[in-house]
Amino acid sequence: MSLPSSPDFAGIHTRALAELSDAKNAPAMQAWRTRYLGRQGETQKLLDGLKSLPPAERPAAGKAANDLRKALEEAWEKQAAGGGSEAGAGASGVDVTLPGRPTPSGAQHVVTQTLDRITDIFHRLGFALADGPEIETEHHNFDALNTQPDHPARDEADTFYLNLPPGPHGRWLLRTQTSPVQIRVLEKRKPPIKIIAPGRCYRRDEVDATHGIFFHQVEGLCVGEGIGLPHLKGVLEFFFRELLGEGTKVRLRPHYFPFTEPSFEVDCSIPGKTFRGKEWLEIAGCGLVHPKVLRGVGVDPEKFTGYAFGLGVERIAMVRHGIPDLRLLYENDVRFLKQFAAHGAV
Ligand code: DAH
């Protein structure tokens, strides 16, 4: 048996360079690198094999193996940096043969889509858009809306008060409803007024399938001469039919809100749909603006009357799309949100 002799370093070198120049794209170059320079690659095997050579040959073979490795490293670097133009790596080092990276396009969140749909319908009915701050005063959120100091909604346990010195309008809080926008608008402008005010509200609620600590409402306010219940009912009927379908029925059920008199809850019935086995779903609050509210902002209730309503946007999104749990809307799971994107992207 003959002793193992030094490997054919020159032969390996030539073969490796030939294969490298054939590696025309990044995956092929990577495969080449693994084959020759990887941890179990050919140059490593040569180095591992040195032990089995006759001791006299080891130093020269060791040097040759290291030189080879270095030469191959350099050849690879050169090609990766654009030396081998045919490999697709241009002078910039960009491999133009790689497939492009798709840029995911965004889509509107289902709550934003619902809000847009709602505002669109009210625009057609002649409502203008109004806005108010999310950090409100106790006065605008409660007092001016005829909500007495002992009303449960004002409790620390129900409302997020801010740790700020009270201003001329009392303590600061995160608004619990969009109704204070009614006051903000009436303070600035005289009737006739016909606005909607979409926005975010906050409450100290236990989070569950139908409650969150923040949610969106759309407030509506119409004040003018001779405005009454028929106008309110007509607007709501038109709105809900446009939103939920032709056959949708609307009913007003007597209720209590401090800032309207009389007050109602609005229920909808949608053909072919039930809500926990029931035909009617409670979907909004409304009423005729309380004379005290009008008087408080300097509007004469003998001359002007009006109606107001408030809708919960998440609830409407849930009804429209059959979403069973409010929390799904805000967990930001793209797999869930994607279903509502118009073009399948999020
Ligand atoms: N702000 C009420 C709420 O958050 C909803 C509401 C009810 C608004 C009646 C109105 C209204 O404008 O007239 O529960």
Boltz pocket constraint, residues with backbone or C-beta under 6 A from the ligand:
constraints:
  - pocket:
      binder: B
      contacts: [[A, 176], [A, 177], [A, 178], [A, 179], [A, 219], [A, 220], [A, 257], [A, 260], [A, 264], [A, 284], [A, 285], [A, 286], [A, 287], [A, 308], [A, 309], [A, 310], [A, 311]]
      max_distance: 6.0
